[in-house]
Amino acid sequence: MDKIMIELFVPAVNQHYDVFIPLYGKLYEIEQLLTRAIVDLSEGYFAAAADTVLCDRVSGSVLDVKLTAQEAGLQNGSKLLLL
């Protein structure tokens, strides 16, 4: 499985994480995995919610969760926000 490394910033806990994600994984699955991981890593300071979204950190646009990471144009070094 091909993977890319992204930089994930979570403003709720003011932390950056370098994370490998599957290039061909659907963003809704990746969002769920990242959310669970950040809840664990933040020891509960980040609370998962139904309206949690992944955004491009540069443009601020919300990523379409129906796309794969590749289809969304993500590549090594992409900077994302988890809100």
N, CA, C and O atoms as CSV, one atom per row, in Angstrom:
chain,resi,resn,atom,element,x,y,z
A,1,MET,N,N,0.846,-1.181,0.000
A,1,MET,CA,C,0.000,0.000,0.000
A,1,MET,C,C,0.890,1.243,0.000
A,1,MET,O,O,1.788,1.369,0.833
A,2,ASP,N,N,0.641,2.147,-0.926
A,2,ASP,CA,C,1.402,3.391,-1.004
A,2,ASP,C,C,0.921,4.355,0.062
A,2,ASP,O,O,-0.278,4.507,0.295
A,3,LYS,N,N,1.882,5.003,0.705
A,3,LYS,CA,C,1.557,5.960,1.765
A,3,LYS,C,C,2.290,7.264,1.509
A,3,LYS,O,O,3.330,7.297,0.852
A,4,ILE,N,N,1.725,8.334,2.042
A,4,ILE,CA,C,2.370,9.639,1.999
A,4,ILE,C,C,2.419,10.191,3.412
A,4,ILE,O,O,1.598,9.843,4.260
A,5,MET,N,N,3.405,11.064,3.653
A,5,MET,CA,C,3.488,11.697,4.964
A,5,MET,C,C,2.910,13.103,4.858
A,5,MET,O,O,3.308,13.895,4.004
A,6,ILE,N,N,1.964,13.394,5.743
A,6,ILE,CA,C,1.364,14.719,5.798
A,6,ILE,C,C,1.686,15.355,7.140
A,6,ILE,O,O,2.013,14.666,8.106
A,7,GLU,N,N,1.588,16.669,7.185
A,7,GLU,CA,C,1.712,17.386,8.453
A,7,GLU,C,C,0.300,17.769,8.881
A,7,GLU,O,O,-0.397,18.497,8.174
A,8,LEU,N,N,-0.111,17.279,10.027
A,8,LEU,CA,C,-1.454,17.537,10.542
A,8,LEU,C,C,-1.354,18.499,11.717
A,8,LEU,O,O,-0.635,18.237,12.681
A,9,PHE,N,N,-2.076,19.612,11.633
A,9,PHE,CA,C,-2.136,20.562,12.745
A,9,PHE,C,C,-3.526,20.483,13.349
A,9,PHE,O,O,-4.531,20.513,12.638
A,10,VAL,N,N,-3.570,20.381,14.680
A,10,VAL,CA,C,-4.840,20.306,15.403
A,10,VAL,C,C,-4.911,21.532,16.315
A,10,VAL,O,O,-4.326,21.527,17.398
A,11,PRO,N,N,-5.621,22.585,15.890
A,11,PRO,CA,C,-5.672,23.816,16.677
A,11,PRO,C,C,-6.240,23.630,18.085
A,11,PRO,O,O,-5.850,24.349,19.005
A,12,ALA,N,N,-7.142,22.690,18.260
A,12,ALA,CA,C,-7.764,22.481,19.575
A,12,ALA,C,C,-6.746,22.117,20.644
A,12,ALA,O,O,-6.950,22.409,21.822
A,13,VAL,N,N,-5.648,21.480,20.240
A,13,VAL,CA,C,-4.601,21.103,21.201
A,13,VAL,C,C,-3.269,21.777,20.867
A,13,VAL,O,O,-2.253,21.517,21.512
A,14,ASN,N,N,-3.286,22.650,19.846
A,14,ASN,CA,C,-2.106,23.404,19.424
A,14,ASN,C,C,-0.900,22.490,19.188
A,14,ASN,O,O,0.201,22.762,19.669
A,15,GLN,N,N,-1.122,21.406,18.444
A,15,GLN,CA,C,-0.068,20.427,18.176
A,15,GLN,C,C,0.012,20.103,16.685
A,15,GLN,O,O,-0.989,20.101,15.969
A,16,HIS,N,N,1.235,19.831,16.247
A,16,HIS,CA,C,1.517,19.354,14.890
A,16,HIS,C,C,1.885,17.878,14.984
A,16,HIS,O,O,2.549,17.455,15.930
A,17,TYR,N,N,1.454,17.109,14.010
A,17,TYR,CA,C,1.796,15.689,13.947
A,17,TYR,C,C,2.198,15.358,12.516
A,17,TYR,O,O,1.528,15.773,11.570
A,18,ASP,N,N,3.290,14.613,12.352
A,18,ASP,CA,C,3.657,14.064,11.049
A,18,ASP,C,C,3.066,12.665,10.988
A,18,ASP,O,O,3.358,11.816,11.831
A,19,VAL,N,N,2.232,12.435,9.980
A,19,VAL,CA,C,1.451,11.199,9.923
A,19,VAL,C,C,1.528,10.601,8.522
A,19,VAL,O,O,1.433,11.317,7.525
A,20,PHE,N,N,1.701,9.286,8.457
A,20,PHE,CA,C,1.585,8.577,7.187
A,20,PHE,C,C,0.121,8.218,6.973
A,20,PHE,O,O,-0.539,7.695,7.871
A,21,ILE,N,N,-0.382,8.507,5.767
A,21,ILE,CA,C,-1.746,8.125,5.411
A,21,ILE,C,C,-1.703,7.361,4.090
A,21,ILE,O,O,-0.793,7.567,3.286
A,22,PRO,N,N,-2.683,6.477,3.858
A,22,PRO,CA,C,-2.706,5.726,2.595
A,22,PRO,C,C,-3.097,6.634,1.428
A,22,PRO,O,O,-4.081,7.369,1.508
A,23,LEU,N,N,-2.334,6.579,0.364
A,23,LEU,CA,C,-2.573,7.410,-0.810
A,23,LEU,C,C,-3.921,7.095,-1.459
A,23,LEU,O,O,-4.581,7.984,-1.997
A,24,TYR,N,N,-4.320,5.831,-1.403
A,24,TYR,CA,C,-5.559,5.425,-2.066
A,24,TYR,C,C,-6.717,5.235,-1.089
A,24,TYR,O,O,-7.758,4.699,-1.472
A,25,GLY,N,N,-6.559,5.662,0.161
A,25,GLY,CA,C,-7.638,5.558,1.142
A,25,GLY,C,C,-8.619,6.705,0.983
A,25,GLY,O,O,-8.226,7.829,0.674
A,26,LYS,N,N,-9.892,6.420,1.192
A,26,LYS,CA,C,-10.914,7.468,1.150
A,26,LYS,C,C,-10.710,8.412,2.330
A,26,LYS,O,O,-10.379,7.978,3.433
A,27,LEU,N,N,-10.907,9.688,2.093
A,27,LEU,CA,C,-10.659,10.674,3.141
A,27,LEU,C,C,-11.591,10.516,4.340
A,27,LEU,O,O,-11.217,10.886,5.453
A,28,TYR,N,N,-12.802,9.973,4.139
A,28,TYR,CA,C,-13.671,9.773,5.301
A,28,TYR,C,C,-13.082,8.719,6.237
A,28,TYR,O,O,-13.229,8.824,7.454
A,29,GLU,N,N,-12.418,7.705,5.680
A,29,GLU,CA,C,-11.762,6.695,6.521
A,29,GLU,C,C,-10.526,7.277,7.199
A,29,GLU,O,O,-10.281,7.036,8.381
A,30,ILE,N,N,-9.755,8.040,6.441
A,30,ILE,CA,C,-8.549,8.668,6.980
A,30,ILE,C,C,-8.918,9.649,8.086
A,30,ILE,O,O,-8.253,9.699,9.121
A,31,GLU,N,N,-9.969,10.424,7.873
A,31,GLU,CA,C,-10.432,11.380,8.889
A,31,GLU,C,C,-10.806,10.663,10.184
A,31,GLU,O,O,-10.463,11.129,11.271
A,32,GLN,N,N,-11.500,9.541,10.076
A,32,GLN,CA,C,-11.877,8.772,11.270
A,32,GLN,C,C,-10.647,8.243,11.995
A,32,GLN,O,O,-10.566,8.322,13.221
A,33,LEU,N,N,-9.690,7.704,11.247
A,33,LEU,CA,C,-8.461,7.183,11.859
A,33,LEU,C,C,-7.669,8.291,12.548
A,33,LEU,O,O,-7.195,8.118,13.671
A,34,LEU,N,N,-7.528,9.424,11.872
A,34,LEU,CA,C,-6.790,10.545,12.459
A,34,LEU,C,C,-7.487,11.072,13.706
A,34,LEU,O,O,-6.834,11.393,14.699
A,35,THR,N,N,-8.796,11.160,13.656
A,35,THR,CA,C,-9.555,11.657,14.806
A,35,THR,C,C,-9.344,10.758,16.011
A,35,THR,O,O,-9.082,11.244,17.111
A,36,ARG,N,N,-9.456,9.445,15.811
A,36,ARG,CA,C,-9.248,8.512,16.933
A,36,ARG,C,C,-7.830,8.601,17.473
A,36,ARG,O,O,-7.619,8.566,18.686
A,37,ALA,N,N,-6.863,8.715,16.582
A,37,ALA,CA,C,-5.465,8.805,17.013
A,37,ALA,C,C,-5.216,10.081,17.811
A,37,ALA,O,O,-4.520,10.048,18.826
A,38,ILE,N,N,-5.773,11.195,17.367
A,38,ILE,CA,C,-5.550,12.465,18.065
A,38,ILE,C,C,-6.261,12.477,19.409
A,38,ILE,O,O,-5.736,13.045,20.367
A,39,VAL,N,N,-7.425,11.876,19.508
A,39,VAL,CA,C,-8.101,11.759,20.810
A,39,VAL,C,C,-7.194,11.013,21.780
A,39,VAL,O,O,-7.037,11.428,22.929
A,40,ASP,N,N,-6.598,9.916,21.325
A,40,ASP,CA,C,-5.690,9.141,22.184
A,40,ASP,C,C,-4.419,9.919,22.516
A,40,ASP,O,O,-4.014,9.981,23.677
A,41,LEU,N,N,-3.792,10.508,21.505
A,41,LEU,CA,C,-2.532,11.222,21.717
A,41,LEU,C,C,-2.695,12.456,22.600
A,41,LEU,O,O,-1.786,12.818,23.347
A,42,SER,N,N,-3.855,13.097,22.511
A,42,SER,CA,C,-4.082,14.314,23.300
A,42,SER,C,C,-4.641,14.011,24.683
A,42,SER,O,O,-4.959,14.920,25.449
A,43,GLU,N,N,-4.755,12.728,24.991
A,43,GLU,CA,C,-5.293,12.282,26.284
A,43,GLU,C,C,-6.671,12.876,26.562
A,43,GLU,O,O,-6.992,13.237,27.694
A,44,GLY,N,N,-7.477,12.969,25.505
A,44,GLY,CA,C,-8.849,13.424,25.648
A,44,GLY,C,C,-9.067,14.918,25.497
A,44,GLY,O,O,-10.210,15.373,25.546
A,45,TYR,N,N,-7.997,15.703,25.313
A,45,TYR,CA,C,-8.178,17.150,25.147
A,45,TYR,C,C,-8.857,17.485,23.829
A,45,TYR,O,O,-9.580,18.477,23.732
A,46,PHE,N,N,-8.625,16.657,22.811
A,46,PHE,CA,C,-9.344,16.819,21.548
A,46,PHE,C,C,-10.541,15.889,21.598
A,46,PHE,O,O,-10.390,14.679,21.763
A,47,ALA,N,N,-11.722,16.452,21.456
A,47,ALA,CA,C,-12.948,15.655,21.504
A,47,ALA,C,C,-13.486,15.475,20.082
A,47,ALA,O,O,-13.706,16.448,19.360
A,48,ALA,N,N,-13.688,14.238,19.703
A,48,ALA,CA,C,-14.248,13.948,18.385
A,48,ALA,C,C,-15.697,14.404,18.344
A,48,ALA,O,O,-16.431,14.273,19.324
A,49,ALA,N,N,-16.100,14.941,17.201
A,49,ALA,CA,C,-17.478,15.399,17.026
A,49,ALA,C,C,-17.952,15.001,15.634
A,49,ALA,O,O,-17.148,14.694,14.754
A,50,ALA,N,N,-19.254,15.011,15.454
A,50,ALA,CA,C,-19.823,14.642,14.158
A,50,ALA,C,C,-19.422,15.634,13.067
A,50,ALA,O,O,-19.405,15.287,11.886
A,51,ASP,N,N,-19.101,16.861,13.457
A,51,ASP,CA,C,-18.751,17.877,12.467
A,51,ASP,C,C,-17.241,18.089,12.315
A,51,ASP,O,O,-16.810,19.118,11.794
A,52,THR,N,N,-16.439,17.123,12.766
A,52,THR,CA,C,-14.989,17.192,12.587
A,52,THR,C,C,-14.671,17.122,11.093
A,52,THR,O,O,-15.227,16.291,10.375
A,53,VAL,N,N,-13.775,17.998,10.629
A,53,VAL,CA,C,-13.434,18.034,9.202
A,53,VAL,C,C,-11.927,18.117,9.008
A,53,VAL,O,O,-11.191,18.579,9.880
A,54,LEU,N,N,-11.491,17.661,7.847
A,54,LEU,CA,C,-10.106,17.819,7.400
A,54,LEU,C,C,-10.069,18.968,6.405
A,54,LEU,O,O,-10.872,19.022,5.473
A,55,CYS,N,N,-9.135,19.881,6.610
A,55,CYS,CA,C,-8.996,21.036,5.720
A,55,CYS,C,C,-7.569,21.131,5.213
A,55,CYS,O,O,-6.628,20.661,5.852
A,56,ASP,N,N,-7.434,21.747,4.052
A,56,ASP,CA,C,-6.114,22.087,3.546
A,56,ASP,C,C,-5.642,23.300,4.341
A,56,ASP,O,O,-6.348,24.306,4.412
A,57,ARG,N,N,-4.471,23.214,4.930
A,57,ARG,CA,C,-4.000,24.299,5.798
A,57,ARG,C,C,-3.622,25.549,5.005
A,57,ARG,O,O,-3.728,26.662,5.522
A,58,VAL,N,N,-3.186,25.382,3.769
A,58,VAL,CA,C,-2.761,26.524,2.963
A,58,VAL,C,C,-3.966,27.312,2.454
A,58,VAL,O,O,-4.017,28.533,2.603
A,59,SER,N,N,-4.937,26.619,1.855
A,59,SER,CA,C,-6.093,27.300,1.263
A,59,SER,C,C,-7.256,27.453,2.234
A,59,SER,O,O,-8.098,28.334,2.064
A,60,GLY,N,N,-7.305,26.595,3.256
A,60,GLY,CA,C,-8.415,26.626,4.201
A,60,GLY,C,C,-9.644,25.882,3.718
A,60,GLY,O,O,-10.654,25.839,4.421
A,61,SER,N,N,-9.580,25.293,2.530
A,61,SER,CA,C,-10.747,24.598,1.989
A,61,SER,C,C,-10.943,23.239,2.658
A,61,SER,O,O,-9.984,22.539,2.982
A,62,VAL,N,N,-12.208,22.892,2.852
A,62,VAL,CA,C,-12.564,21.599,3.434
A,62,VAL,C,C,-12.379,20.535,2.364
A,62,VAL,O,O,-12.825,20.706,1.229
A,63,LEU,N,N,-11.718,19.430,2.726
A,63,LEU,CA,C,-11.482,18.349,1.769
A,63,LEU,C,C,-12.734,17.500,1.605
A,63,LEU,O,O,-13.444,17.229,2.573
A,64,ASP,N,N,-12.993,17.089,0.383
A,64,ASP,CA,C,-14.142,16.240,0.066
A,64,ASP,C,C,-13.848,14.822,0.534
A,64,ASP,O,O,-12.961,14.161,-0.005
A,65,VAL,N,N,-14.584,14.355,1.530
A,65,VAL,CA,C,-14.308,13.050,2.135
A,65,VAL,C,C,-14.642,11.881,1.222
A,65,VAL,O,O,-14.298,10.740,1.532
A,66,LYS,N,N,-15.304,12.142,0.105
A,66,LYS,CA,C,-15.618,11.065,-0.836
A,66,LYS,C,C,-14.431,10.725,-1.739
A,66,LYS,O,O,-14.431,9.694,-2.411
A,67,LEU,N,N,-13.429,11.592,-1.751
A,67,LEU,CA,C,-12.251,11.387,-2.593
A,67,LEU,C,C,-11.183,10.596,-1.856
A,67,LEU,O,O,-11.184,10.520,-0.628
A,68,THR,N,N,-10.270,10.008,-2.623
A,68,THR,CA,C,-9.080,9.412,-2.012
A,68,THR,C,C,-8.078,10.542,-1.771
A,68,THR,O,O,-8.244,11.653,-2.273
A,69,ALA,N,N,-7.049,10.242,-1.002
A,69,ALA,CA,C,-6.005,11.236,-0.752
A,69,ALA,C,C,-5.380,11.675,-2.078
A,69,ALA,O,O,-5.112,12.859,-2.282
A,70,GLN,N,N,-5.152,10.725,-2.965
A,70,GLN,CA,C,-4.563,11.047,-4.268
A,70,GLN,C,C,-5.496,11.937,-5.087
A,70,GLN,O,O,-5.057,12.933,-5.663
A,71,GLU,N,N,-6.779,11.583,-5.140
A,71,GLU,CA,C,-7.749,12.371,-5.904
A,71,GLU,C,C,-7.876,13.793,-5.359
A,71,GLU,O,O,-8.162,14.725,-6.112
A,72,ALA,N,N,-7.665,13.960,-4.055
A,72,ALA,CA,C,-7.740,15.285,-3.432
A,72,ALA,C,C,-6.465,16.091,-3.671
A,72,ALA,O,O,-6.381,17.255,-3.280
A,73,GLY,N,N,-5.473,15.469,-4.315
A,73,GLY,CA,C,-4.236,16.167,-4.629
A,73,GLY,C,C,-3.223,16.180,-3.501
A,73,GLY,O,O,-2.264,16.952,-3.536
A,74,LEU,N,N,-3.426,15.327,-2.494
A,74,LEU,CA,C,-2.481,15.281,-1.383
A,74,LEU,C,C,-1.209,14.576,-1.820
A,74,LEU,O,O,-1.239,13.655,-2.636
A,75,GLN,N,N,-0.100,15.020,-1.266
A,75,GLN,CA,C,1.198,14.427,-1.571
A,75,GLN,C,C,2.080,14.560,-0.348
A,75,GLN,O,O,1.693,15.182,0.641
A,76,ASN,N,N,3.273,13.975,-0.416
A,76,ASN,CA,C,4.201,14.087,0.704
A,76,ASN,C,C,4.389,15.557,1.063
A,76,ASN,O,O,4.651,16.391,0.196
A,77,GLY,N,N,4.253,15.862,2.348
A,77,GLY,CA,C,4.440,17.226,2.817
A,77,GLY,C,C,3.191,18.073,2.829
A,77,GLY,O,O,3.242,19.224,3.265
A,78,SER,N,N,2.052,17.542,2.359
A,78,SER,CA,C,0.811,18.317,2.411
A,78,SER,C,C,0.508,18.698,3.850
A,78,SER,O,O,0.752,17.924,4.776
A,79,LYS,N,N,-0.028,19.903,4.027
A,79,LYS,CA,C,-0.345,20.406,5.367
A,79,LYS,C,C,-1.857,20.459,5.527
A,79,LYS,O,O,-2.559,21.129,4.770
A,80,LEU,N,N,-2.342,19.730,6.539
A,80,LEU,CA,C,-3.773,19.654,6.781
A,80,LEU,C,C,-4.115,20.134,8.179
A,80,LEU,O,O,-3.267,20.160,9.072
A,81,LEU,N,N,-5.375,20.516,8.352
A,81,LEU,CA,C,-5.938,20.881,9.650
A,81,LEU,C,C,-7.009,19.872,10.012
A,81,LEU,O,O,-7.756,19.417,9.145
A,82,LEU,N,N,-7.089,19.522,11.277
A,82,LEU,CA,C,-8.192,18.702,11.771
A,82,LEU,C,C,-8.992,19.591,12.706
A,82,LEU,O,O,-8.527,19.944,13.789
A,83,LEU,N,N,-10.201,19.954,12.283
A,83,LEU,CA,C,-11.063,20.863,13.052
A,83,LEU,C,C,-12.319,20.160,13.514
A,83,LEU,O,O,-13.160,20.770,14.175
